[in-house]
Amino acid sequence: MTPALWLRRAGRLGIALLIGLVLAPAGRAGAAGTECWGTWRLELAAPSPDREAWLSPDSWCRGARLPRTLAVEARRGDDGRAILTGTPLRPTDLVVGSGRCEFQFTEATGGPPKNHELSVDVNASGTIIQGTAKCSERTLVSEGKTTAISIGVAVKGSRSPAVDGAVPAPPVPAAAPGPERLVAAVVAACREGDGEALWKMLTPRFRSELDRRAAQVRRSVPVSDLRSLFGHSGRPADFKGLAFLRHAVRADDSSINPCSGAERWEVGAGVASPGGFLVPVTSTKDTAFGLRLTPSDRGWQLDQITKQVRAR
């Protein structure tokens, strides 16, 4: 059985193993094409009387209790997950997808009171944003069972991509190669199928993601398959992110190989983005993806290879 066939039978563990999507990291933040990092200033409309009529008289979701303004800050932690702060409420999660950012506020320190929750779904494009907020009141109806009544209100506000008060990214040493040099090195490593060289260019967050994926494989296959399918000759415990990457960059299956079609890659002009650098790449006439680079005290590093999608 080939490694590609085994991966399909094992629930396609290898699909998008190297793309860093919400990857999503960032809580579940980080979906391709959506940028949710920054400082958000949100204004919630007051619930209309007909909507308040559905709620209990002491519900926190009523206009007299529900906060009308929220300030939310989302920044990327060292592990790629979102670090969330807010006033007067702190978000407990961030969900990203389809050009939207959804901040969730649940019962916690600095969150809604017991039996209530709030979610704010906003448009991630531009600096002027619009969206909706849903406030829910949960009621215990029997042992272990609850029912929820939710109302929605309009949201407007603004976003500043530069996170106010956040810990800035480490400066890139003056002597460090520019992002273009790193991109050229990534392309060269991919074309040569050199996982060792590629590994040296990755951010700690990207390496940690590969370590987690390797652990999934390690737990799912017999020890003998680590040798026959993945070419690993050492101890099973040593099959980690680097060992997985060595195999992945040489795999025939494009669903697990981040370097698939590297001989046809055409690199476009990169653009600066909050906290890094984005480089568009086309692999064929109809497919495209991107490389995300971030600065560190070691210079530029590769933090993400997005999934190949059909180009418009």
Stockholm file with secondary structure:
# STOCKHOLM 1.0

chainA/1-312         MTPALWLRRAGRLGIALLIGLVLAPAGRAGAAGTECWGTWRLELAAPSPDREAWLSPDSWCRGARLPRTLAVEARRGDDGRAILTGTPLRPTDLVVGSGRCEFQFTEATGGPPKNHELSVDVNASGTIIQGTAKCSERTLVSEGKTTAISIGVAVKGSRSPAVDGAVPAPPVPAAAPGPERLVAAVVAACREGDGEALWKMLTPRFRSELDRRAAQVRRSVPVSDLRSLFGHSGRPADFKGLAFLRHAVRADDSSINPCSGAERWEVGAGVASPGGFLVPVTSTKDTAFGLRLTPSDRGWQLDQITKQVRAR
#=GR chainA/1-312 SS CCHHHHHHHTTCTTTTTTSCGGGCSSTBCCCTTCCCCEEEEEEECCCCHHHHTTSCTTCTTSTTTSCSEEEEEEEECTTSCEEEEEESSCCSEEEEETTEEEEEECSSTTSCCTTEEEEEEEECSSSEEEEEEEEEEEEEEETTEEEEEEEEEEEEEEEESSCTTCCCCCCCCTTSCCHHHHHHHHHHHHHHTCHHHHHHTBCHHHHHHHHHHHHHHHHHSCHHHHHHTTCCCSCGGGCCHHHHHHHHTTCSCTTTCTTTTGGGCEECCCEEETTEEEEEEESSSSEEEEEEEEEETTEEEEEEECCCEECC
#=GC SS_cons         CCHHHHHHHTTCTTTTTTSCGGGCSSTBCCCTTCCCCEEEEEEECCCCHHHHTTSCTTCTTSTTTSCSEEEEEEEECTTSCEEEEEESSCCSEEEEETTEEEEEECSSTTSCCTTEEEEEEEECSSSEEEEEEEEEEEEEEETTEEEEEEEEEEEEEEEESSCTTCCCCCCCCTTSCCHHHHHHHHHHHHHHTCHHHHHHTBCHHHHHHHHHHHHHHHHHSCHHHHHHTTCCCSCGGGCCHHHHHHHHTTCSCTTTCTTTTGGGCEECCCEEETTEEEEEEESSSSEEEEEEEEEETTEEEEEEECCCEECC
//
